[in-house]
């Protein structure tokens, strides 16, 4: 997972615009949630993962395919950060007929990343 793109607004837009594949979106989420793969043991190290994620997801979930994991991700975004895609990026959403659960889950991931940046850096770049 060392080839991950940097976490910035360009990467978030690439997620929204479907220019980054689902596997990379998942890997970014796993990384920022604290999941680390130990290739020497072929197991996931979850020592940096918050307890509420460790309990439910000792293995990192596929957020693009799993509605429950995405719901948990959504609930982990503070209320004041729920509209960041619109407020910080001016994202207008997807057009009717051009989106489904996959796009919705990618938008949730993008919003989670914005919230993460806000909480850790205090700013969005």
C-alpha positions in Angstrom: 0.0 0.0 0.0 3.0 2.3 -0.4 1.8 3.5 -3.8 -1.2 5.3 -2.5 -1.9 8.8 -3.8 -1.5 11.7 -1.4 -4.6 12.6 0.6 -5.6 16.0 -0.8 -8.5 17.6 -2.7 -7.1 16.5 -6.1 -7.3 12.9 -4.9 -10.8 13.4 -3.4 -12.0 14.8 -6.7 -10.4 11.8 -8.5 -12.4 9.5 -6.2 -15.6 11.4 -7.0 -14.9 11.5 -10.7 -14.1 7.7 -10.8 -10.5 8.3 -11.8 -9.2 6.2 -8.9 -10.2 2.5 -8.9 -12.2 1.0 -6.1 -9.3 -1.0 -4.7 -7.2 2.2 -4.2 -10.2 3.9 -2.5 -10.5 1.0 -0.1 -6.7 1.0 0.5 -6.7 4.7 1.3 -9.6 4.2 3.8 -7.8 1.3 5.4 -4.6 3.3 5.7 -6.2 6.3 7.3 -8.3 4.1 9.6 -5.1 2.6 10.8 -5.1 -0.9 9.1 -1.6 -2.0 8.2 -0.8 -5.2 6.4 2.2 -7.2 7.7 3.6 -9.1 4.7 6.0 -11.1 7.0 3.0 -12.6 8.9 0.5 -12.3 6.0 -1.9 -10.7 8.5 -3.5 -7.3 9.2 -2.1 -5.3 12.1 -5.0 -3.5 13.7 -3.1 -2.0 16.7 -3.6 1.5 15.2 -7.3 1.0 14.4 -9.9 2.6 16.7 -11.6 0.0 19.0 -15.0 0.5 17.5 -13.6 -0.5 14.1 -11.4 -3.3 15.5 -14.5 -5.0 17.1 -16.7 -5.0 14.0 -14.0 -5.2 11.4 -10.8 -7.0 12.5 -10.1 -7.4 8.8 -10.5 -4.2 6.7 -13.9 -4.1 4.9 -14.6 -3.5 1.3 -16.3 -0.1 1.6 -17.4 0.0 -2.0 -19.2 -3.3 -1.7 -20.4 -3.3 1.9 -23.3 -1.1 2.8 -22.9 -1.8 6.6 -19.2 -0.7 6.5 -20.2 2.5 4.6 -23.0 3.3 7.0 -20.4 3.0 9.9 -18.1 5.3 8.0 -20.9 7.8 7.5 -21.8 7.7 11.2 -18.1 8.3 12.1 -18.2 11.7 10.4 -19.0 14.5 12.9 -22.3 16.2 12.2 -20.6 19.5 11.4 -18.6 17.8 8.6 -21.4 15.9 6.9 -21.9 18.5 4.1 -18.2 19.1 3.4 -18.3 17.9 -0.2 -20.8 20.6 -1.0 -19.4 23.3 1.4 -15.6 22.8 0.8 -15.5 21.4 -2.8 -18.7 22.7 -4.3 -19.6 19.1 -5.3 -23.1 19.2 -6.7 -23.7 15.5 -6.5 -24.3 13.0 -9.3 -26.9 13.4 -11.9 -30.1 11.3 -11.7 -29.7 8.1 -13.6 -25.9 8.3 -13.5 -25.3 7.0 -10.0 -25.9 4.0 -7.9 -24.7 2.5 -4.6 -21.1 2.4 -5.8 -21.0 6.2 -6.5 -22.8 6.9 -3.3 -20.2 4.9 -1.3 -17.4 6.6 -3.2 -18.9 10.0 -2.2 -19.1 8.8 1.4 -15.5 7.9 1.3 -14.6 11.3 -0.2 -16.6 13.1 2.5 -14.9 11.0 5.2 -11.5 12.0 3.8 -12.4 15.7 3.9 -13.6 15.3 7.4 -10.4 13.4 8.3 -8.3 16.2 6.8 -10.3 18.9 8.7 -9.9 17.0 12.0 -6.2 16.2 11.6 -4.9 19.3 9.8 -7.5 21.9 10.6 -7.7 22.7 6.9 -8.5 21.3 3.5 -5.8 21.6 0.8 
